[in-house]
């Protein structure tokens, strides 16, 4: 039986998150927008993240089997929608912790999980985690045959049993931490290389392959000065209180015990793909939150305003009503697709990966269209900072191009699935499914 009703526990997730957002996020934008400097805007939101930690939201990214309180991926989508409907910037800072912790949750050893998850299992502080993946030259073709691969590299010092990390990264939300000297935990995607000239190097999976390193703030502090630096902060039109700077690793020494995914195996690519597959539905939920806020704003305007001195509200005009109807339908369709994809992923159903990518693509692009349609409802006034629609649009514009851009990555992932022998297009929707959820619930983490 198909049932889209929320359980009492799920309704409580929505209610509790909505109350958190109303209490702590509602006025955040009006406060941080008075700060002209982007890095300082980000730093000004730290008390909100501290309060989120006190209330258990940070611990909520970690499954109960590892000491956390996370529920299902559908639960995560419910919470994300509530957060993004109120304040996307601070919400992204909080949610990036989930993305940063996911590879460790999915692939870390018990010893690594105990050590590196510890700061995120407390009820105090403002710990930050980051998945450090993108590079200044782009990341869409990292794993393509014949490609250059990641330009951030690690070479092994056998005498000290340490990896030496070098290279530049960009757009890693939270990666530099609150003081821009490094987050509590960075999961760094890089490429192992042997210390030989490129001309003589043998390109084998062992000598030249993807890997993941766990880099903590304590580790950075133990390294020499200049081993981790912020090259520049990036000012963006939306999400203006977030931090995802351009950073550089310069001979940063990382102990062998901090290797999350070793070279010479597909582990790194597998963990990266799994992390971004689960985060795809999270972006779907982010998009639903933005669309919901946009609809409510434009609907309120249409109910309370008229035009040209008419006594009729704008809502009584067919053209305005049609725009709002289209927005409302997109919200409902996006939410349903996101929930379906989340449920399929957490249940490990056939076809779940495709649904996740589709949710990310369709919902993020629908969010942008909803913003522009809502601005048509309001008219030229929507371009004024007195109304929130231009802000919603600025926030929505990044959704199709981050967390795996829709053109360069997400659609290519679906294309790859289409090309598989024996591809079944409707397996996730029209065939009976046997739900299989792992004992530790790791795949439920929302990222």
C-alpha positions in Angstrom: 0.0 0.0 0.0 1.3 3.5 -0.9 0.9 5.9 2.0 2.3 9.4 2.1 1.0 10.2 5.5 3.6 11.2 8.2 3.9 9.0 11.2 3.6 10.6 14.6 7.4 10.5 14.9 7.9 12.1 11.5 5.3 14.8 12.3 7.3 15.5 15.5 10.5 15.9 13.4 8.8 18.5 11.3 7.3 20.3 14.2 10.4 20.4 16.3 12.6 21.6 13.4 10.0 24.2 12.5 10.0 25.5 16.1 13.9 25.6 16.0 13.8 27.5 12.8 11.2 30.0 14.0 13.1 30.6 17.2 16.7 30.8 16.0 16.7 31.2 12.2 13.9 33.6 11.5 15.8 36.8 12.3 19.2 35.6 11.4 19.3 37.1 7.9 18.2 40.6 9.1 21.1 40.5 11.6 23.9 39.2 9.4 23.1 41.2 6.4 24.1 44.3 8.3 27.7 42.9 8.3 29.5 43.9 5.0 32.2 41.3 5.2 31.4 37.8 4.1 33.7 35.9 6.5 32.4 38.0 9.4 28.8 37.3 8.4 29.6 33.6 8.6 31.3 33.9 12.0 28.3 35.8 13.3 26.1 32.7 12.9 28.2 30.6 15.3 25.9 31.1 18.3 23.1 29.5 16.2 25.2 26.5 15.4 26.1 26.2 19.1 22.5 26.2 20.1 21.8 23.6 17.4 24.4 21.4 19.0 22.8 21.9 22.4 19.5 20.8 21.0 21.0 17.7 19.4 20.7 18.7 15.8 24.4 18.0 15.1 24.2 14.6 16.8 21.2 14.0 14.5 23.5 13.4 11.6 25.0 10.3 13.2 23.2 6.9 13.4 22.2 5.5 16.8 24.6 2.6 16.3 27.5 5.1 16.4 26.1 7.1 19.3 23.9 9.6 17.4 20.2 10.2 17.1 19.6 10.2 13.3 16.4 8.8 11.9 15.6 7.8 8.4 16.6 9.7 5.3 13.0 10.8 4.9 13.2 12.2 8.4 16.2 14.2 7.3 14.3 15.6 4.3 11.5 16.7 6.6 13.9 18.6 8.7 15.8 20.1 5.8 12.6 21.5 4.3 11.8 23.2 7.5 15.2 24.8 7.8 15.5 25.9 4.2 12.0 27.4 4.2 13.3 29.9 6.8 17.0 30.6 6.4 19.1 28.8 3.8 22.6 30.2 4.8 22.7 29.0 8.4 20.9 25.8 7.4 23.6 25.0 4.8 26.3 25.5 7.4 24.5 23.1 9.7 23.7 20.5 7.0 27.2 20.5 5.6 28.2 18.8 8.8 26.1 15.8 7.7 27.8 15.8 4.2 31.2 16.0 5.8 30.5 13.1 8.2 28.8 10.8 5.8 32.0 9.2 4.3 33.3 8.5 7.8 30.0 7.0 8.8 29.8 4.8 5.7 33.4 3.7 5.4 35.4 4.5 8.6 36.9 1.8 10.8 35.4 1.5 14.3 38.6 3.1 15.7 38.2 6.1 13.2 34.6 6.5 14.0 35.2 6.6 17.7 37.9 9.1 17.4 36.7 11.5 14.7 32.9 11.4 15.4 33.5 12.3 19.1 33.4 16.1 18.7 30.0 15.8 17.0 28.4 13.6 19.6 28.6 16.2 22.4 25.9 18.6 23.5 28.1 21.7 23.5 30.4 23.7 21.1 30.0 24.4 17.4 31.9 21.6 15.6 32.2 21.8 11.9 32.8 19.0 9.4 33.5 19.3 5.6 33.7 17.1 2.6 36.6 18.8 0.7 36.1 17.6 -2.9 35.9 20.4 -5.5 39.0 22.0 -7.0 39.6 25.3 -8.9 39.8 23.5 -12.2 36.5 21.8 -11.8 35.6 18.3 -10.6 33.1 16.9 -13.1 35.5 14.6 -14.8 37.8 13.5 -12.0 37.2 9.8 -12.5 36.9 9.8 -16.3 39.2 7.3 -18.1 42.2 9.2 -19.4 41.4 12.3 -17.3 44.0 14.1 -15.2 42.2 13.2 -12.0 42.3 15.3 -8.9 45.2 17.8 -8.7 45.3 17.6 -5.0 47.8 14.8 -4.3 49.3 12.8 -1.5 52.7 11.1 -1.5 53.7 8.5 1.1 56.7 9.0 3.4 57.5 5.4 4.4 60.1 6.4 7.0 57.5 8.3 9.0 54.4 6.5 7.9 52.8 9.7 6.9 51.0 11.0 3.7 52.2 14.5 2.5 49.2 16.4 1.2 49.5 19.2 -1.5 47.0 21.0 -3.6 44.2 23.5 -3.7 40.5 23.0 -3.0 37.4 25.3 -3.3 33.7 25.4 -2.3 34.1 23.0 0.6 31.4 24.4 2.9 32.8 24.8 6.5 36.3 23.5 5.4 38.2 26.4 7.1 36.4 26.4 10.4 35.2 29.4 12.4 38.7 31.0 12.5 39.7 30.0 9.0 42.5 27.8 10.2 40.7 24.5 9.6 37.5 22.8 10.5 37.2 20.2 13.3 37.2 17.5 10.6 37.8 17.7 6.8 37.4 14.6 4.7 39.8 15.4 1.8 39.5 13.8 -1.6 42.9 13.5 -3.2 45.1 11.4 -5.5 48.0 9.3 -4.4 51.2 9.7 -6.3 54.6 8.1 -6.1 57.5 10.4 -5.6 58.8 10.0 -9.2 58.9 12.4 -12.2 55.7 12.3 -14.1 57.6 11.2 -17.2 58.6 7.9 -15.5 55.6 7.3 -13.4 53.6 4.1 -14.0 49.9 4.9 -13.8 48.6 2.0 -12.0 45.7 2.0 -9.5 48.2 1.6 -6.7 50.6 4.3 -7.6 48.1 6.9 -8.9 44.6 6.6 -7.5 41.9 8.4 -5.5 41.9 8.3 -1.8 40.3 10.0 1.2 42.2 11.5 4.1 40.8 12.6 7.5 42.3 15.9 8.4 41.4 17.4 11.9 42.1 20.8 13.3 44.4 19.3 15.8 46.4 17.7 13.0 46.7 21.0 11.2 47.9 22.7 14.4 50.6 20.1 14.8 51.9 20.8 11.3 54.3 23.6 10.4 53.0 27.1 9.8 51.6 27.6 6.3 50.7 23.9 5.7 47.0 24.9 5.6 46.0 28.4 4.3 43.0 30.2 3.0 43.9 31.8 -0.4 40.7 33.8 -0.6 37.1 34.0 0.6 34.3 33.9 -2.0 31.5 36.4 -2.0 28.3 34.9 -3.4 24.9 36.4 -4.4 23.0 33.9 -2.2 23.9 31.9 0.9 25.8 35.0 1.9 26.6 33.8 5.5 28.3 30.6 4.5 32.0 29.8 4.1 33.5 27.7 1.4 36.8 29.3 0.6 39.6 28.6 -1.7 42.2 26.8 0.4 45.7 25.3 -0.1 47.5 22.3 1.5 51.3 22.7 1.4 53.2 19.6 2.6 50.6 18.9 5.2 51.6 15.7 7.0 48.8 13.2 7.7 49.4 10.0 9.7 48.6 6.7 7.9 45.9 6.1 10.6 44.0 8.9 9.1 43.5 7.2 5.7 39.7 6.7 5.3 39.9 5.2 1.8 43.3 3.9 0.7 44.7 4.1 -2.8 44.7 1.0 -5.0 41.1 0.2 -4.5 37.7 1.7 -5.6 36.9 2.6 -2.0 37.3 6.4 -2.4 35.2 6.6 -5.4 32.6 4.3 -3.9 32.3 6.4 -0.7 32.2 9.7 -2.7 29.5 8.4 -5.0 27.4 7.1 -2.0 27.8 10.4 -0.2 26.7 12.5 -3.1 23.9 10.1 -3.9 22.3 10.6 -0.5 23.0 14.3 -0.6 21.1 14.5 -3.8 17.8 14.0 -2.0 18.9 16.5 0.6 19.3 19.1 -2.2 15.8 18.1 -3.3 14.5 18.9 0.2 16.4 22.2 0.2 14.7 23.1 -3.0 11.3 22.2 -1.6 11.9 24.5 1.3 12.8 27.4 -0.9 9.8 26.8 -3.2 7.5 26.6 -0.2 8.8 29.9 1.2 8.4 31.5 -2.3 4.8 30.3 -2.7 3.8 31.6 0.8 5.4 35.0 0.1 3.8 35.4 -3.3 0.5 34.1 -2.2 0.3 36.5 0.7 1.2 39.4 -1.6 -1.5 38.4 -4.1 -4.1 38.1 -1.4 -3.4 41.5 0.2 -2.6 43.7 -2.9 -4.5 45.0 -5.9 -3.3 46.8 -8.9 -4.2 50.1 -10.6 -6.7 51.0 -7.9 -8.9 48.0 -8.4 -10.8 46.7 -5.4 -10.1 43.1 -6.5 -7.1 41.4 -5.1 -4.4 40.2 -7.4 -5.4 36.6 -6.6 -8.7 37.1 -8.4 -6.8 37.7 -11.6 -6.5 34.6 -13.7 -2.9 35.2 -14.8 -1.7 35.6 -11.2 -3.7 32.6 -10.0 -2.2 30.5 -12.7 1.3 31.4 -11.7 0.6 30.5 -8.1 -1.1 27.3 -9.1 2.0 26.2 -11.1 4.3 27.0 -8.1 2.1 25.1 -5.7 2.0 22.0 -8.0 5.8 22.1 -8.3 6.1 22.2 -4.5 3.9 19.1 -4.1 5.5 17.2 -7.0 9.1 18.0 -5.7 8.3 17.0 -2.2 6.8 13.7 -3.4 9.7 12.9 -5.6 12.2 13.7 -2.8 10.4 11.5 -0.3 10.2 8.7 -2.9 13.9 8.9 -3.6 14.8 9.1 0.1 12.6 6.1 0.9 14.1 4.1 -2.0 17.7 4.9 -0.9 17.2 4.1 2.8 15.4 0.8 1.8 18.2 0.0 -0.7 15.6 -0.5 -3.5 16.5 -1.1 -7.1 16.5 2.1 -9.1 17.1 4.3 -6.0 20.2 6.0 -7.3 18.4 7.2 -10.4 15.6 8.6 -8.3 18.0 10.5 -6.1 19.7 12.1 -9.1 16.3 12.9 -10.6 15.2 14.5 -7.3 18.3 16.7 -7.2 17.9 17.8 -10.9 14.2 18.4 -11.1 13.7 20.0 -7.7 16.6 22.3 -7.9 15.7 23.6 -11.4 12.0 23.9 -10.4 13.1 26.0 -7.4 14.7 28.6 -9.7 11.6 28.6 -11.9 9.3 29.1 -8.9 11.3 32.1 -7.8 11.0 33.8 -11.2 7.3 33.0 -11.5 6.7 34.4 -8.0 8.5 37.6 -9.0 6.1 37.9 -11.9 3.2 37.7 -9.4 4.6 40.6 -7.4 6.0 42.6 -10.3 8.8 45.1 -10.3 8.5 45.5 -6.5 9.9 41.9 -6.2 13.3 43.4 -7.3 13.4 45.5 -4.3 15.2 44.4 -1.1 12.0 45.2 0.8 10.6 42.0 -0.5 12.3 38.6 0.0 11.8 37.1 -3.5 15.1 38.4 -5.0 16.8 36.9 -2.0 15.1 33.5 -2.5 16.2 33.6 -6.1 19.8 34.3 -5.2 19.7 31.3 -2.8 18.0 29.1 -5.3 20.4 29.8 -8.2 23.1 27.6 -6.6 20.9 24.5 -6.2 21.3 23.2 -9.7 25.0 23.8 -9.9 26.4 22.7 -6.5 26.6 19.3 -4.8 27.3 17.8 -8.2 26.1 20.2 -11.0 23.1 19.0 -12.9 24.7 19.2 -16.3 28.3 18.1 -15.7 27.6 15.4 -13.1 24.0 14.5 -12.2 22.6 14.1 -15.7 25.8 12.3 -16.7 25.2 9.9 -13.8 21.7 9.1 -15.1 23.1 8.8 -18.6 25.5 6.2 -17.4 22.7 4.2 -15.8 20.7 4.4 -19.1 23.7 2.9 -20.9 24.0 -0.1 -18.6 23.0 -3.4 -20.1 19.6 -4.6 -18.9 18.6 -1.1 -17.7 15.0 -1.2 -16.3 13.5 2.3 -16.4 10.6 1.7 -14.0 12.0 -0.7 -11.5 11.9 1.8 -8.7 8.3 2.7 -9.3 6.2 -0.1 -10.8 7.8 -3.3 -9.4 7.4 -4.8 -6.0 10.4 -4.0 -3.7 11.8 -5.9 -0.8 13.1 -3.4 1.7 16.6 -4.0 3.1 18.0 -1.6 5.7 21.4 -2.3 7.2 21.7 -3.0 10.8 23.7 0.2 11.7 21.4 2.4 9.6 24.4 4.2 8.1 22.7 4.7 4.7 20.0 6.7 6.5 22.3 9.6 7.2 21.1 12.6 5.3 24.4 14.1 4.3 
